Amino acid sequence: MAPNLGLFVPFFYIVEYARGIFKAEYLSFYLPAFMNAGGVVGRVLPAIVSDRIGRFNLLVPSTLLSGLFCVTLWLGADSPIRVIMFCILYGFSSGSFISLITPCIAQISEIREIGTRIGLLYTVISIPCVP
């Protein structure tokens, strides 16, 4: 599994998780839409705020929150409203990570090296980890 692929695990498994705990299956298929709605706001709002308080100052908390939401909210979600709340919050935090990682690389690079470093970042992320 690639190191960054863990970011997308909730997107892959939230429907099956919800189908296992909900009586109404139709609601489970809307959960990726809730995640993506949170992700839209999470990609735009932190990018605007990061110009004022710093990109790294938002990247670290968004990464931490993504993990904490999985451990606390997802594992404790036993009702539809809790799962929907997890989807929206996780979508927001993971969306902010996705939108902030590239500007962070650009911030620490010279203008001639930005493309090379971003390409190297995504190349390293794409290499599977073999246990």
PALUM-350895 format. One record per residue (C-alpha): residue number from 0; chain; x, z, y. Coordinates in pm, whole numbers, plus 50000, padded with zeros to 5 digits. Each point is the difference from the previous one (the first is absolute). Last residue first. Layout:
<nodes>
<pos=NUM; unit=A; c1=X; c3=Z; c2=Y>
...
</nodes>
This chain:
<nodes>
<pos=130; unit=A; c1=50542; c3=50478; c2=49472>
<pos=129; unit=A; c1=50039; c3=49647; c2=50133>
<pos=128; unit=A; c1=49933; c3=49974; c2=50370>
<pos=127; unit=A; c1=49882; c3=49652; c2=50091>
<pos=126; unit=A; c1=50174; c3=49818; c2=50283>
<pos=125; unit=A; c1=49746; c3=49910; c2=50270>
<pos=124; unit=A; c1=50093; c3=50282; c2=50237>
<pos=123; unit=A; c1=50362; c3=49885; c2=50004>
<pos=122; unit=A; c1=49894; c3=49646; c2=50091>
<pos=121; unit=A; c1=49756; c3=50132; c2=50262>
<pos=120; unit=A; c1=50274; c3=50193; c2=50174>
<pos=119; unit=A; c1=50251; c3=49716; c2=49966>
<pos=118; unit=A; c1=49759; c3=49758; c2=50168>
<pos=117; unit=A; c1=49940; c3=50251; c2=50278>
<pos=116; unit=A; c1=50376; c3=50041; c2=50037>
<pos=115; unit=A; c1=50072; c3=49628; c2=50010>
<pos=114; unit=A; c1=49723; c3=49928; c2=50248>
<pos=113; unit=A; c1=50108; c3=50279; c2=50235>
<pos=112; unit=A; c1=50373; c3=49923; c2=49993>
<pos=111; unit=A; c1=50034; c3=49771; c2=50303>
<pos=110; unit=A; c1=49796; c3=50235; c2=50222>
<pos=109; unit=A; c1=50216; c3=50299; c2=49914>
<pos=108; unit=A; c1=49837; c3=50242; c2=49765>
<pos=107; unit=A; c1=49875; c3=50360; c2=50022>
<pos=106; unit=A; c1=49676; c3=49914; c2=50181>
<pos=105; unit=A; c1=49934; c3=49692; c2=49786>
<pos=104; unit=A; c1=50000; c3=50212; c2=49685>
<pos=103; unit=A; c1=49757; c3=50242; c2=50162>
<pos=102; unit=A; c1=49790; c3=49706; c2=50120>
<pos=101; unit=A; c1=49967; c3=49884; c2=49636>
<pos=100; unit=A; c1=49901; c3=50338; c2=49856>
<pos=99; unit=A; c1=49732; c3=50071; c2=50259>
<pos=98; unit=A; c1=49715; c3=49768; c2=49898>
<pos=97; unit=A; c1=50014; c3=50079; c2=49629>
<pos=96; unit=A; c1=50035; c3=50373; c2=50061>
<pos=95; unit=A; c1=49706; c3=49997; c2=50242>
<pos=94; unit=A; c1=49787; c3=49821; c2=49744>
<pos=93; unit=A; c1=50092; c3=50261; c2=49739>
<pos=92; unit=A; c1=49884; c3=50278; c2=50231>
<pos=91; unit=A; c1=49674; c3=49833; c2=50102>
<pos=90; unit=A; c1=49909; c3=49879; c2=49652>
<pos=89; unit=A; c1=50072; c3=50347; c2=49867>
<pos=88; unit=A; c1=49766; c3=50154; c2=50256>
<pos=87; unit=A; c1=49719; c3=49751; c2=49937>
<pos=86; unit=A; c1=50029; c3=50008; c2=49624>
<pos=85; unit=A; c1=50033; c3=50379; c2=49984>
<pos=84; unit=A; c1=49684; c3=50044; c2=50209>
<pos=83; unit=A; c1=49818; c3=49757; c2=49772>
<pos=82; unit=A; c1=50115; c3=50198; c2=49697>
<pos=81; unit=A; c1=49889; c3=50325; c2=50161>
<pos=80; unit=A; c1=49660; c3=49856; c2=50092>
<pos=79; unit=A; c1=49946; c3=49869; c2=49647>
<pos=78; unit=A; c1=50067; c3=50336; c2=49836>
<pos=77; unit=A; c1=50279; c3=50131; c2=49779>
<pos=76; unit=A; c1=50301; c3=49927; c2=50216>
<pos=75; unit=A; c1=50259; c3=50272; c2=49939>
<pos=74; unit=A; c1=50265; c3=49769; c2=49856>
<pos=73; unit=A; c1=49937; c3=49747; c2=50274>
<pos=72; unit=A; c1=50000; c3=50246; c2=50289>
<pos=71; unit=A; c1=50299; c3=50218; c2=49919>
<pos=70; unit=A; c1=50258; c3=49797; c2=49809>
<pos=69; unit=A; c1=49906; c3=49656; c2=50126>
<pos=68; unit=A; c1=49947; c3=50120; c2=50357>
<pos=67; unit=A; c1=50336; c3=50177; c2=49988>
<pos=66; unit=A; c1=50182; c3=49682; c2=49902>
<pos=65; unit=A; c1=49847; c3=49792; c2=50277>
<pos=64; unit=A; c1=50045; c3=50289; c2=50243>
<pos=63; unit=A; c1=50374; c3=50011; c2=49938>
<pos=62; unit=A; c1=50035; c3=49628; c2=50060>
<pos=61; unit=A; c1=49791; c3=50023; c2=50317>
<pos=60; unit=A; c1=50201; c3=50302; c2=50116>
<pos=59; unit=A; c1=50333; c3=49816; c2=49957>
<pos=58; unit=A; c1=49890; c3=49674; c2=50158>
<pos=57; unit=A; c1=49851; c3=50160; c2=50312>
<pos=56; unit=A; c1=50315; c3=50161; c2=50144>
<pos=55; unit=A; c1=50197; c3=49706; c2=49861>
<pos=54; unit=A; c1=49809; c3=49765; c2=50227>
<pos=53; unit=A; c1=50028; c3=50206; c2=50314>
<pos=52; unit=A; c1=49767; c3=50205; c2=50219>
<pos=51; unit=A; c1=49880; c3=49742; c2=50252>
<pos=50; unit=A; c1=50046; c3=49667; c2=49824>
<pos=49; unit=A; c1=49895; c3=50171; c2=49678>
<pos=48; unit=A; c1=49649; c3=50059; c2=50141>
<pos=47; unit=A; c1=49921; c3=49628; c2=50005>
<pos=46; unit=A; c1=50134; c3=49941; c2=49650>
<pos=45; unit=A; c1=49825; c3=50317; c2=49885>
<pos=44; unit=A; c1=49662; c3=49859; c2=50116>
<pos=43; unit=A; c1=50028; c3=49648; c2=49856>
<pos=42; unit=A; c1=50108; c3=50034; c2=49638>
<pos=41; unit=A; c1=49810; c3=50317; c2=49931>
<pos=40; unit=A; c1=49680; c3=49862; c2=50156>
<pos=39; unit=A; c1=50014; c3=49705; c2=49763>
<pos=38; unit=A; c1=50108; c3=50225; c2=49714>
<pos=37; unit=A; c1=49697; c3=50226; c2=50040>
<pos=36; unit=A; c1=49779; c3=49693; c2=49960>
<pos=35; unit=A; c1=50216; c3=49891; c2=49706>
<pos=34; unit=A; c1=49951; c3=50331; c2=49827>
<pos=33; unit=A; c1=49623; c3=49990; c2=50061>
<pos=32; unit=A; c1=49990; c3=49643; c2=49864>
<pos=31; unit=A; c1=50195; c3=50116; c2=49694>
<pos=30; unit=A; c1=49726; c3=50262; c2=49951>
<pos=29; unit=A; c1=49707; c3=49756; c2=50003>
<pos=28; unit=A; c1=50023; c3=49928; c2=49627>
<pos=27; unit=A; c1=49956; c3=50368; c2=49919>
<pos=26; unit=A; c1=49663; c3=50017; c2=50174>
<pos=25; unit=A; c1=49832; c3=49761; c2=49753>
<pos=24; unit=A; c1=50092; c3=50226; c2=49710>
<pos=23; unit=A; c1=49748; c3=50269; c2=50092>
<pos=22; unit=A; c1=50059; c3=50293; c2=49762>
<pos=21; unit=A; c1=50337; c3=50063; c2=50154>
<pos=20; unit=A; c1=50297; c3=50168; c2=49829>
<pos=19; unit=A; c1=50142; c3=49730; c2=49772>
<pos=18; unit=A; c1=49896; c3=49709; c2=50216>
<pos=17; unit=A; c1=50181; c3=50169; c2=50288>
<pos=16; unit=A; c1=50327; c3=50013; c2=49812>
<pos=15; unit=A; c1=49960; c3=49642; c2=49885>
<pos=14; unit=A; c1=49942; c3=49884; c2=50357>
<pos=13; unit=A; c1=50284; c3=50211; c2=50141>
<pos=12; unit=A; c1=50258; c3=49861; c2=49757>
<pos=11; unit=A; c1=50158; c3=49696; c2=50163>
<pos=10; unit=A; c1=49972; c3=50103; c2=50366>
<pos=9; unit=A; c1=50112; c3=50351; c2=49909>
<pos=8; unit=A; c1=50314; c3=49858; c2=49837>
<pos=7; unit=A; c1=50092; c3=49786; c2=50303>
<pos=6; unit=A; c1=50258; c3=50228; c2=50159>
<pos=5; unit=A; c1=50157; c3=50059; c2=49661>
<pos=4; unit=A; c1=50099; c3=49633; c2=50009>
<pos=3; unit=A; c1=50265; c3=50084; c2=50258>
<pos=2; unit=A; c1=50251; c3=50117; c2=49739>
<pos=1; unit=A; c1=49933; c3=49704; c2=49768>
<pos=0; unit=A; c1=49870; c3=50086; c2=49655>
</nodes>
